[in-house]
Amino acid sequence: MKKQVKWCAAVVAAVVGWGVSSQAQQADPYPVAPGPFQGTMDSLKGNKCPEWFRDAKFGIWAHWGPQAVPMDGDWYARGMYEPGNKHYKYHLENYGHPSVFGYKDIIPLWKAEKFDPERLMSLYKKAGAKYFVSMASHHDNFSLWDDKFHKWNAVNMGPKQDIVAAWQKAAKKEGLRFGVSEHLGASFTWFQSAHRSDKTGDKAGVPYDGADPKYADLYHKAADPNDKGWYSNNPEWHQEWYKRINGLVSNYNLDLLYTDGGIPFGDVGLKMVANIYNTSIKNHEGKLETVYTTKQKSEGRWIEDLERGVMPKINPDPWQTDTSIGDWYYNRNWKFRPVTWNIHMLCDIVAKNGNLLLNVVQRPDGSLDPEVETMLGEMATWIGINGEAIYSTRPWKVYGEGAVRFKGGNFKEDFNYTAKDIRYTTKGDALYAILLGWPEDGKAVIRTLGTKEGKGAGEITGITMLGNSGALAFKRTDEGLVVTLPAAKPCQYAFTLKIAGKDLEPTEVQMVSEVVKQADNGIITLRAAEADPKGNVKSESKGGQDNLGFWDNASDYAEWTVDVKTAGEFEVTASISNNGASELMLEGIGNKLTAKIPAGTGWDNYRTLSLGKVTFAQTGKRTIAAKPANAQTWKAINLRWVKLTPVK
């Protein structure tokens, strides 16, 4: 009888166990918190951007983690497994071969021993940040939070503290909104280089440590040979991503979540967005307060993010630029961006309905370089005077005017603004005109507010400059609104005119190029910063000097408007870097000049080349163009300047 009872109990246990297992298998691997949003594009159209984000305008980001340890820059964890990559070379020279000393061995070296989040957050707040974003997990698959589903995290290893929680506590103390960035979605394919081996040399065929099954939880398992996209097509990895990010969202009550890429994994990612929004509504008494940013067109569903780029015009929906004062991770070989660049980016982005998220590069130990602290102090001074024209503002009817023309998009952020470049914001009855330079003659000419051809409606009743006491003299003409500026600058980098009036309407103006003037010694210098680029050519800064780069397409060219005062014969030289041999043509100089450009030795090695001679028969303004001479043989160049020197 006892045997029969035991047998019956075993059967019941098996049936119950089967039922539990069956229910577990049927459980939704992508749970969405209850609320008004579902994981569909149509449902997410009901999203409305929280006002705090629209008012904040400026955030600071800590793109920081174990990959900072070598101080060799971004994507180290991947590049150290790629022969030919600079990170691979550095790793061999400093740590050894990645089959022996791999990324798993870099992680314990990240101690963050000088990490002081409260001090840093105080600096960031003074510099003008209204929100702060911490790295949560980069493509290296290392979690900076107390990740209950992944042992490779900062609580267990490295600094042995919850970095995300520490940042969040400091942000809350300073009254800043708090978010995190997740790059985990792309890590599954990104990290596959760790599974390979050298193809040549004495270690040829010896697998890197990522191929060791013991470390599959860090490097992931080997992907299917056809699984090579930014986002994996493996459902198992989709579930891992969702589980871990859902844990992050659930436990840290975030104000913002950033994804490095488009919506991950199609419908899976859409469910996560719905989950974020519904969780936020629950945590904020029925009000949606959490922002989700991703690199995908929005139509209001989320915040579209541009990496190292800007919008070409006012975007109807709020958006964000993410960029850095240097490399993404600490890089001993990179120079930091000047304060001017930071502030000009902020002004341009805010005028176009966007926010700037700026990565402030930390050393491996968590500290900042002295020059970075100085930069933050200078930003604090500027924002203390001009913040009125930034925070809680909205775009005007046009974003601005000026000499700089550019296309919007990712990785397009190097622009050389002058006093002719102006950006507009509004708040209440005030119109702010931010000058991105100080006019040499002390007079700002705002063409958008001119009265040409009966346009430029409305009345201007008074103008002041932020940081300066007293009203400024002005007159409104066909040329534009001409404002006499104060004798002394109230600050550096950019200057804000506060315009009072009513019913103001902009006059449509064309963007104009800088006019290049002939020097007293007769030399005409066509600089990259003064060019009007056509196509994808753009002005960038390298080695402390401007150059025209990204000149890959033979249909692209650059123009200068030149005022020739003295005619005659000129010797033409140019500063050029390149690899392959090519031909460059100059037009608009009296006679067309075609010059052969010999092959160079790399993009950083500029040479001064003689291009030939030209003759100006007449004086006056003209357009000079630098163009590829032959579309079939064109090889890209970088051009710093073209110089025309009189032949005596």
C-alpha positions in Angstrom: 0.0 0.0 0.0 2.8 2.4 0.8 4.4 1.7 -2.6 1.1 2.5 -4.3 0.9 5.8 -2.3 4.4 6.8 -3.3 3.7 5.9 -6.9 0.6 8.1 -6.9 2.5 11.0 -5.3 5.2 10.7 -7.9 2.6 10.8 -10.7 0.9 13.9 -9.2 4.3 15.6 -8.8 5.2 14.9 -12.4 1.9 16.2 -13.7 2.1 19.3 -11.6 5.8 19.8 -12.6 4.8 19.4 -16.2 2.1 22.0 -15.8 4.4 24.5 -14.2 7.1 23.9 -16.9 4.4 24.3 -19.6 3.2 27.6 -18.2 6.8 28.8 -18.0 7.4 27.9 -21.6 4.2 29.8 -22.6 5.1 32.9 -20.5 5.7 36.0 -22.7 9.5 36.5 -23.0 8.8 40.2 -23.7 6.5 41.3 -20.9 5.1 44.8 -21.2 4.0 46.7 -18.1 0.2 47.5 -18.1 -0.7 50.8 -19.5 -1.9 52.7 -22.6 1.0 51.8 -24.9 1.5 48.5 -26.8 4.5 47.5 -28.8 3.3 48.8 -32.2 4.2 51.8 -34.3 0.6 53.0 -34.3 0.3 52.8 -30.5 3.5 54.6 -29.9 2.3 57.6 -32.0 0.4 58.6 -28.9 3.6 59.5 -27.1 4.2 63.1 -26.1 7.7 64.3 -25.3 7.9 65.3 -21.6 8.3 69.1 -21.1 11.3 68.6 -18.8 13.3 67.3 -21.8 12.2 70.1 -24.1 13.2 72.7 -21.4 16.5 71.1 -20.4 18.4 71.5 -23.7 21.8 70.3 -22.4 22.9 67.1 -20.8 26.2 65.5 -19.9 27.1 61.9 -20.6 29.7 59.6 -18.9 30.7 57.3 -21.8 33.0 55.5 -19.4 33.9 51.9 -18.4 36.6 49.2 -18.6 37.5 50.2 -22.2 39.0 53.4 -20.8 41.8 51.4 -19.1 44.3 51.3 -22.1 43.6 55.0 -22.8 43.7 54.1 -26.5 40.2 55.3 -27.5 36.8 53.8 -28.6 36.0 50.2 -29.5 39.1 48.8 -27.8 37.4 45.6 -26.7 36.7 44.7 -30.3 39.8 46.2 -32.0 42.2 44.3 -29.8 41.0 41.2 -31.6 41.5 42.6 -35.1 45.0 42.3 -36.6 45.9 45.6 -38.3 43.7 47.6 -35.9 45.7 50.1 -33.8 44.1 48.6 -30.7 45.5 45.2 -31.6 49.0 46.6 -32.0 48.8 48.5 -28.7 47.5 45.4 -26.9 50.3 43.2 -28.1 52.9 45.8 -27.1 51.4 46.5 -23.6 49.5 43.4 -22.5 50.4 40.5 -24.7 48.6 38.3 -27.2 44.7 38.2 -27.0 44.8 34.4 -26.9 46.4 34.7 -23.5 45.6 38.2 -22.1 42.1 39.1 -23.4 39.5 41.7 -22.6 38.4 39.6 -19.6 41.8 40.5 -18.1 41.3 44.2 -18.8 38.2 44.4 -16.8 39.8 43.8 -13.3 42.2 46.7 -14.1 39.4 49.1 -14.1 39.4 50.2 -10.4 37.8 53.7 -10.7 39.8 54.6 -7.6 39.3 58.4 -8.0 35.6 58.2 -9.0 33.8 61.0 -7.1 30.4 61.3 -8.6 29.1 64.0 -6.3 32.0 66.3 -7.1 31.7 65.7 -10.8 27.9 66.2 -10.8 28.4 69.5 -9.1 30.8 70.6 -11.9 28.4 69.4 -14.6 25.5 71.3 -13.0 27.5 74.5 -12.9 28.5 74.0 -16.5 24.8 74.1 -17.4 23.7 70.4 -17.6 20.1 69.8 -16.7 20.3 66.0 -17.2 23.0 63.4 -16.8 23.4 60.1 -18.6 25.5 57.2 -17.4 26.8 54.3 -19.5 24.9 51.2 -18.5 26.5 48.7 -20.8 28.7 49.2 -23.9 29.2 46.7 -26.7 31.7 45.0 -24.4 28.8 43.3 -22.6 30.0 44.6 -19.2 27.2 46.0 -17.0 27.9 49.1 -14.9 24.8 48.4 -12.8 23.9 45.6 -10.4 22.8 43.3 -13.2 21.0 40.3 -11.6 21.1 38.4 -15.0 24.8 38.8 -15.8 27.8 38.2 -13.6 30.1 40.5 -15.6 29.1 43.7 -13.8 30.7 46.5 -11.9 29.4 45.2 -8.5 31.1 41.9 -8.9 34.3 43.0 -10.7 36.5 46.0 -11.4 35.4 48.9 -9.1 33.0 46.6 -7.2 30.3 49.2 -6.9 27.1 50.0 -8.7 28.3 52.8 -11.0 24.8 53.6 -12.3 23.4 53.9 -8.8 26.2 56.1 -7.7 25.7 58.5 -10.6 21.9 58.4 -10.0 22.3 59.4 -6.4 24.6 62.3 -7.3 22.3 63.5 -10.0 19.3 63.4 -7.7 21.2 65.4 -5.1 22.0 68.1 -7.6 18.4 68.1 -9.0 19.4 66.8 -12.4 17.3 64.3 -14.4 19.0 60.9 -14.8 19.3 58.5 -17.7 21.4 55.6 -19.0 22.7 54.5 -22.3 22.5 50.9 -23.4 24.7 49.6 -26.2 24.0 46.0 -25.4 21.7 45.3 -28.4 24.7 45.4 -30.8 27.1 43.6 -28.6 26.1 40.1 -29.8 27.6 40.6 -33.3 30.0 43.4 -32.4 32.0 41.1 -30.1 32.4 38.2 -32.5 36.0 39.2 -33.4 37.0 37.8 -30.0 36.2 34.3 -31.3 38.7 34.4 -34.1 42.5 33.9 -34.3 45.5 35.4 -36.1 45.8 34.3 -39.8 49.6 34.9 -39.9 52.6 34.9 -37.5 53.7 32.6 -34.8 50.2 32.6 -33.2 48.4 31.8 -36.5 45.4 29.6 -35.8 45.6 30.0 -32.0 42.0 31.0 -30.9 41.6 34.2 -29.0 40.2 33.9 -25.4 36.7 34.7 -26.6 36.5 31.3 -28.2 36.9 29.6 -24.8 33.5 28.3 -23.7 34.3 29.3 -20.1 33.8 32.9 -21.1 30.8 32.6 -23.4 28.8 34.7 -21.0 31.1 37.7 -21.6 32.0 37.3 -25.3 28.7 35.6 -26.2 28.7 32.3 -28.1 29.9 32.1 -31.7 27.3 33.7 -34.0 25.8 32.0 -37.1 28.0 32.8 -40.1 25.2 34.8 -41.7 24.4 36.7 -38.5 26.5 39.8 -39.2 24.2 42.8 -38.9 24.4 45.6 -36.3 21.6 43.7 -34.5 21.6 39.9 -34.3 18.8 37.8 -35.8 19.1 35.2 -33.0 15.9 35.1 -30.9 17.8 33.8 -27.9 19.9 37.0 -27.8 16.8 39.1 -28.3 15.4 37.5 -25.1 18.7 38.1 -23.2 18.7 41.8 -24.2 15.1 42.3 -23.2 15.5 40.5 -19.9 18.5 42.6 -18.9 17.3 46.0 -20.1 13.9 45.3 -18.5 15.6 44.7 -15.2 17.5 48.0 -15.7 14.3 49.9 -16.4 12.4 48.3 -13.6 15.0 48.9 -10.9 16.3 52.4 -11.6 13.3 54.6 -12.3 15.0 56.3 -15.2 14.2 59.6 -16.8 15.9 58.7 -20.0 17.1 55.5 -21.8 19.4 55.8 -24.9 19.9 53.0 -27.4 23.0 53.0 -29.6 21.3 52.2 -32.9 17.8 52.0 -34.2 15.0 50.2 -32.4 16.6 46.8 -31.5 15.2 43.6 -33.0 12.0 45.0 -34.6 8.9 44.2 -32.6 11.0 43.2 -29.6 12.4 46.7 -29.3 8.9 48.3 -29.8 7.7 46.3 -26.9 10.5 47.6 -24.8 9.6 51.2 -25.7 6.0 50.5 -24.7 7.3 48.9 -21.4 9.4 52.0 -20.7 6.5 54.4 -21.2 4.0 52.4 -19.2 6.5 51.9 -16.4 7.1 55.6 -16.3 3.3 56.4 -16.1 3.0 54.0 -13.2 6.0 55.5 -11.4 4.8 59.1 -11.9 1.2 59.0 -10.9 -0.2 58.7 -14.5 2.2 61.1 -16.1 4.7 60.0 -18.8 8.1 61.4 -17.7 10.6 59.0 -19.3 12.3 59.8 -22.6 13.6 57.1 -25.0 16.2 58.1 -27.5 17.3 56.0 -30.5 18.9 56.6 -33.9 15.7 56.1 -35.9 13.2 58.5 -37.4 10.6 59.3 -34.8 7.4 61.1 -35.9 7.0 61.7 -32.2 7.2 58.1 -31.0 10.5 58.7 -29.3 13.4 61.1 -29.5 15.5 60.8 -32.6 19.2 60.9 -31.8 22.0 61.9 -34.2 25.5 60.8 -33.4 28.0 63.6 -33.9 25.7 65.5 -36.2 22.9 68.1 -36.4 19.6 68.7 -38.1 19.8 70.9 -41.3 16.8 72.9 -40.1 14.1 73.1 -37.4 12.7 69.6 -36.7 9.0 69.5 -35.9 9.7 66.9 -33.1 12.2 67.3 -30.3 15.5 65.5 -31.1 19.0 65.1 -29.6 22.6 65.2 -30.7 25.1 63.0 -28.9 28.7 63.9 -29.2 31.9 64.1 -27.3 34.6 66.6 -26.3 37.1 64.0 -27.6 37.1 60.3 -28.4 34.3 58.4 -26.8 36.7 56.6 -24.4 39.8 58.2 -23.0 42.4 58.5 -25.7 45.9 59.9 -24.8 46.4 60.8 -28.5 43.2 63.0 -28.9 43.0 66.7 -28.3 39.8 67.9 -26.7 37.3 70.2 -28.5 37.6 73.9 -27.7 34.9 75.6 -25.6 33.9 77.6 -28.7 32.8 74.4 -30.4 30.8 73.1 -27.5 28.9 76.4 -27.2 28.3 76.9 -30.9 27.0 73.3 -31.2 24.6 74.0 -28.3 23.3 77.2 -29.8 22.7 75.7 -33.3 21.0 72.6 -31.9 18.7 74.4 -29.6 17.7 76.8 -32.4 16.5 73.7 -34.3 14.4 72.2 -31.5 17.1 69.8 -30.3 19.1 69.0 -27.2 22.8 68.5 -26.8 24.1 65.4 -24.9 27.9 66.0 -24.5 30.2 63.2 -23.4 32.8 64.6 -20.9 35.7 62.2 -21.2 36.9 60.6 -18.0 40.3 59.0 -17.2 40.2 55.3 -16.3 40.4 56.2 -12.6 37.2 58.4 -12.9 38.9 61.8 -12.7 39.0 64.5 -15.3 42.0 66.1 -17.0 42.7 69.6 -15.7 42.0 71.1 -19.1 38.5 69.5 -19.0 37.8 71.0 -15.7 38.9 74.4 -17.1 36.6 73.9 -20.0 33.6 73.1 -17.7 34.4 76.3 -15.8 34.4 78.4 -19.0 31.1 76.8 -20.0 29.7 77.7 -16.6 30.6 81.3 -17.1 29.0 81.5 -20.5 25.8 79.7 -19.5 25.5 81.9 -16.4 25.2 84.9 -18.7 23.4 83.4 -21.7 21.3 80.6 -20.2 18.1 82.7 -20.5 18.4 82.2 -24.3 18.8 78.5 -24.0 16.7 76.9 -21.3 12.9 76.5 -21.7 13.1 78.2 -25.1 11.5 77.2 -28.3 12.5 77.7 -31.9 11.5 80.8 -33.8 10.0 80.7 -37.3 13.5 80.3 -38.8 16.5 78.8 -37.0 19.1 81.4 -38.1 21.2 82.9 -40.9 24.8 83.1 -41.8 27.7 82.1 -44.1 27.9 78.4 -43.1 26.0 76.0 -45.3 25.8 72.4 -44.3 23.8 69.2 -44.6 22.3 67.6 -41.5 22.9 64.0 -40.4 25.1 61.8 -38.4 28.9 62.5 -38.2 28.5 66.0 -39.6 29.5 68.4 -36.8 32.6 70.4 -37.8 31.5 73.9 -38.8 33.5 77.2 -38.7 31.0 79.8 -37.7 31.7 83.6 -37.9 30.0 86.7 -36.7 27.6 86.4 -39.7 26.1 83.2 -38.3 23.2 83.9 -36.0 20.8 81.5 -34.2 17.3 82.3 -32.9 15.3 81.1 -29.9 12.2 82.4 -28.3 10.6 82.5 -24.8 7.5 84.4 -24.0 7.6 87.8 -25.8 11.3 87.7 -26.2 13.3 86.9 -29.4 16.9 86.0 -28.8 19.5 86.4 -31.6 22.7 84.6 -30.7 25.7 85.8 -32.5 28.3 83.1 -33.1 31.1 85.7 -33.3 31.8 89.3 -32.6 31.7 91.7 -35.6 35.0 93.5 -36.1 33.3 96.8 -36.6 31.1 96.4 -33.5 27.9 96.3 -35.5 25.7 93.2 -35.8 23.7 93.0 -39.1 20.7 90.7 -38.7 19.4 90.3 -42.3 16.5 88.2 -41.2 15.0 91.2 -39.5 15.5 93.6 -42.4 12.6 95.4 -44.2 13.6 94.6 -47.8 10.8 94.5 -50.3 8.2 95.2 -47.7 9.0 92.0 -45.8 10.2 91.8 -42.2 6.9 92.7 -40.6 6.4 93.7 -37.0 7.7 96.3 -34.6 11.0 96.2 -32.6 10.7 98.3 -29.4 14.1 97.6 -27.8 17.3 95.6 -27.8 19.6 94.6 -25.0 22.6 92.2 -24.8 22.6 89.5 -22.1 25.4 90.3 -19.6 25.4 94.0 -20.5 23.4 96.7 -18.8 21.5 99.3 -20.9 19.7 99.5 -24.2 21.5 99.2 -27.5 21.1 101.6 -30.5 19.6 100.0 -33.6 18.1 100.8 -36.9 16.1 98.7 -39.3 17.1 99.0 -43.0 16.7 97.1 -46.3 20.1 95.5 -45.4 18.8 94.2 -42.1 18.5 95.1 -38.4 21.8 96.9 -37.6 22.6 96.9 -33.9 25.5 98.8 -32.3 27.1 96.5 -29.9 28.6 97.4 -26.5 32.2 98.6 -26.4 33.2 95.6 -24.3 32.2 92.0 -24.8 30.2 90.6 -21.8 31.5 87.1 -22.4 33.4 85.0 -24.9 32.4 82.6 -27.7 28.8 83.7 -28.5 26.7 86.7 -27.7 23.0 87.1 -27.2 20.8 90.0 -28.3 17.4 90.1 -26.5 14.9 91.7 -28.9 11.6 93.1 -27.7 8.8 93.7 -30.1 5.6 92.4 -31.5 4.3 90.6 -34.5 7.9 90.0 -35.8 8.1 88.1 -39.0 11.4 87.0 -40.7 12.6 88.3 -44.0 13.7 85.4 -46.2 17.4 85.6 -46.7 19.9 83.5 -48.6 22.9 82.0 -46.9 25.9 83.9 -48.2 29.6 83.0 -48.4 32.4 84.8 -46.8 34.1 87.2 -49.3 37.9 86.6 -49.5 39.8 89.8 -49.7 43.1 90.3 -51.4 45.8 91.2 -48.8 47.8 94.4 -49.0 50.8 92.4 -50.3 48.6 91.2 -53.2 48.3 87.6 -52.0 44.9 85.9 -52.2 44.4 82.9 -49.8 41.4 80.6 -50.3 41.1 78.9 -46.9 39.0 75.9 -46.1 37.0 77.7 -43.5 35.9 80.4 -46.0 34.8 77.9 -48.7 31.3 77.2 -49.8 31.3 73.4 -50.1 29.1 71.8 -52.7 27.9 68.2 -52.2 29.4 66.2 -49.3 32.6 68.2 -49.1 32.8 69.8 -45.7 35.2 71.8 -43.6 36.8 69.9 -40.7 39.6 70.5 -38.3 42.7 68.3 -38.1 46.0 69.1 -36.4 44.6 72.5 -35.3 44.0 73.6 -38.9 40.9 73.6 -41.0 40.7 71.6 -44.2 38.1 70.5 -46.8 37.6 66.8 -46.5 35.2 63.9 -47.3 36.0 64.7 -50.9 35.2 61.3 -52.2 32.7 62.1 -55.0 34.0 63.6 -58.3 30.8 65.7 -58.6 31.6 67.6 -55.3 33.5 70.8 -55.3 34.2 74.0 -53.3 33.8 77.7 -54.2 35.1 81.0 -52.8 33.8 84.5 -53.5 36.9 86.6 -54.0 37.3 90.4 -54.2 40.3 91.0 -56.5 41.8 94.5 -56.0 45.0 94.1 -58.1 45.0 92.3 -61.5 48.0 90.5 -63.0 49.8 87.1 -63.0 49.8 84.9 -59.9 51.6 81.7 -58.9 49.2 79.1 -57.5 50.2 76.8 -54.6 48.0 74.6 -52.4 48.3 72.7 -49.1 47.1 69.1 -49.8 47.2 65.7 -48.2 46.1 62.5 -50.0 46.9 58.9 -50.9 46.3 58.3 -54.6 47.3 60.5 -57.5 44.7 62.8 -58.9 44.0 66.0 -60.8 42.5 69.3 -59.5 41.0 72.0 -61.6 40.5 75.7 -60.7 37.8 77.7 -62.5 37.0 81.4 -62.4 40.5 82.7 -62.4 40.7 84.2 -65.9 42.0 81.0 -67.4 41.1 77.4 -66.3 44.0 75.7 -64.5 44.4 71.9 -64.3 47.1 70.5 -62.1 48.3 67.0 -61.4 48.3 66.1 -57.7 50.9 63.3 -57.1 50.2 60.5 -54.7 50.8 61.5 -51.1 51.7 59.5 -47.9 48.5 59.8 -45.9 45.8 62.1 -44.7 47.8 63.8 -42.0 50.9 64.6 -44.2 50.2 67.9 -45.9 52.5 69.2 -48.6 52.6 72.5 -50.3 52.3 71.9 -54.1 52.8 74.2 -57.0 49.8 74.1 -59.3 50.9 76.6 -62.0 50.2 80.2 -62.9 47.0 82.1 -63.7 46.2 85.7 -64.8 43.5 88.1 -63.6 42.8 90.6 -66.4 40.2 92.5 -64.3 39.5 93.4 -60.7 36.3 93.0 -58.8 34.3 90.1 -57.2 34.3 86.7 -58.8 33.7 83.1 -57.8 36.7 80.7 -57.9 35.9 77.0 -57.8 38.2 74.0 -57.0 36.9 70.9 -58.8 38.0 67.4 -59.7 39.4 67.5 -63.2 38.5 64.0 -64.2 35.7 61.9 -62.7 37.2 58.6 -63.9 40.6 59.2 -62.2 39.6 61.3 -59.2 41.1 60.2 -55.9 40.0 62.1 -52.7 42.1 64.8 -51.2 42.2 67.0 -48.1 42.7 70.7 -49.0 43.8 73.3 -46.4 44.2 76.3 -48.7 44.9 77.5 -52.1 47.3 80.6 -52.3 47.6 83.0 -55.2 50.9 85.0 -55.0 51.6 87.8 -57.4 54.5 87.2 -59.8 56.9 90.1 -59.6 
